[in-house]
């Protein structure tokens, strides 16, 4: 689903307030951290509130250090701004080499972040009940939730088939063994 996000360029439907990826070309990244610093700081403050934020740059760190961008900004300034983003805002910056690697990294980051969130939800649901009688009901609810999410994602042309498959496998595993390998 294409829609404006509170922060970043990419997220996953239903997780827009938890996961955000800002993807940039090297030229855009340099412009953002050097020339458009104040506006980009506002974006970084939004990203810093996310549980799983990151910035993905379609270039390598050597591209930065060798000044392979047209702006004329000193590589040390760009490098320092990158470190500042990581430390001051707790938003990791990943230099992925090229556009194709950045696209693949972005997809995998989103899948892993969603799976981590789904696992956390399963833990939270299981912690709500200490009785062994309630655990099968919780497992059924959790499996139904995963199956429903997978079905909703499949309805969109731009859904990630790997994520849909992982959710269905997770739902099946929960019904067979529970989210932690078995019911106590």
Secondary structure, 3 states (H helix, E strand, C coil): CCCCCCCCCECCCCCCCCEEEEEECHHHHHHHHHHCHHHHHHHHHHHHCCCEEEEEECCCHHHHHCCCCCCCCCHHHHHHHHHHHHHHCCCEEEECCCHHHHHHHHHHHHHHHHHHHHHHHHHHHHHCCCCHHHHHHHHHHHHHHHHHHHHHHHCCCCCCHHHHHHHHHHHHHHHHHCCCCCCC
